[in-house]
Amino acid sequence: MINYESTRGEAPPLAFADTLLAGLATDGGLYCPVEIPELPELDPEMSYAEIAELVMWPFVEGSIEREAFHTMVVDAYRPFRDDAVTPLVELGANQYLLDLSKGPTLAFKDVALQLVGRMLEHELGNRGGEAMVFAATSGDTGSAAIEALANRNHLAITVLHPLGRVSDVQRKQMTTVDAPNVMNAAVNGTFDDCQDLVKAAFNDPELREGLRLAAVNSINWGRVMAQIVYYVVASLRINNMSAPISFSVPTGNFGNVLSGWYAKRMGVPIDRLIVASNRNDVLTRYFETGTLSTRDVAPSLSPSMDIQVSSNFERLLWEASGRDGAAVAALLTEFRSSGRTPVPQGWTELIRAEFDAARVSDEDTLAEIARVHNDLGLLLDPHTAIGTRVARDLAQSGVPMVTLGTADPAKFPDAVEQATGVRPPLPAFLSELFDRTEQFVEFDNDLATVAEAMAAFAATVAASSPGDSAASSPGDSADSSLGDSGGNTHTR
Ligand SMILES: *Cc1c(COP(=O)(O)O)cnc(C)c1O
């Protein structure tokens, strides 16, 4: 059985299911597997779900039963709109796109969250507990988390988004999900304000315990684990793992590309892992200078990568340090307080040996979308286009290069239309998204108000849980409780 250790070395090691519920470790670190297992026997004819179960099993063994895990994996990948789950598209000589956008919310976060939601429900069912997932979103995480958790037992979810600052498609994907255990809250403020509210709630032991808070943001190990699978799948499909391939990964929080590093450790023949960033290029600057330094976030055409502190990078630092939790804690404390810290040269050498990085401006992103549309008749979303641009720039002859496609173009129609003149339509199953009724509560940027509404919401969820025939209809109960707690309810 694999245990998980915190990157800051102080929190007690935990089993898989405990890290799932814990999110952040109590010492502020991130949980990482103590052992990295070797790949099992695989065969390119296997389905995505079969490969997924075999690749992930050693990470969860001893913590979740095999039969239950099998069922959850199969169920998690059934809603995907392609039999391959993550179809591989050839873009040119030795250039491929692995399309990760076929899940219910049209972005790669579905691949991990569809499974994580099921595992959380299963684990809480076993323990007889309940949890309130609390998340802030700038767009994609919120809808993927809501879609993964809506109508699940033992779980409710509250998602904060900055009022008027997410795209219409993104907001509607969150606020039109009609489930009794989902609360959408629009905060009068920025994404950073939303994130600060969530952090403040987790740092307040009374709220954390009282509301039984749980997290599904990208620091959750379960997400990193589930993303390892598609690196394995790409390598199997391209050359049955017979020769190294490289990956270009549109990067924000470093979760996706970190999964590639774990895949390589498990034995997938990977040559380079390329961190592709937009103008918010904290990682690219680090690769160039060896120093981590933050700047203010500047909005870009690829908003899901508008991040200046890439949380999951901490896991790589921990590995590069030889798993020296005290050294990692000291380095990150300095980084948080001064916004700038040099990384020990030995660590940086190890990291540079496996990763490359490059940034792409908004202008070049638009040019890349236009080029791919012209040459191949294919529409790319702006995040994926950053990946394909870097993939071409850094390609090495003879080494297949795979760009991870992180979103469907219909999620970012304005940028795509600006680049190509073509407005990508939503897939049929979402075509009436704009006719559906939206429900969200509006709050000022104030933790006490939000927490009070969450407590009232948790009480209605408990009252309307499945099998309780006395409960009023979900819409009614949510409305009345929120109305009582000072929020401003919107239905439209
Ligand atoms: C979240 C997201 C990313 C960034 O992924 P990380 O794991 O945070 O690096 C890139 N593209 C899209 C479309 C996303 O939603």
The ligand as a Gaussian input file, in Angstrom:
#p B3LYP/6-31G(d) Opt

LIG

0 1
 C       -7.106000      24.439000     -16.005000
 C       -6.769000      24.632000     -17.446000
 C       -5.425000      24.709000     -17.884000
 C       -4.253000      24.683000     -16.937000
 O       -4.059000      23.426000     -16.336000
 P       -3.112000      23.277000     -15.055000
 O       -3.285000      21.885000     -14.596000
 O       -3.625000      24.280000     -14.068000
 O       -1.727000      23.581000     -15.486000
 C       -5.195000      24.839000     -19.249000
 N       -6.226000      24.924000     -20.136000
 C       -7.514000      24.861000     -19.742000
 C       -8.581000      24.975000     -20.766000
 C       -7.838000      24.704000     -18.390000
 O       -9.131000      24.646000     -18.009000

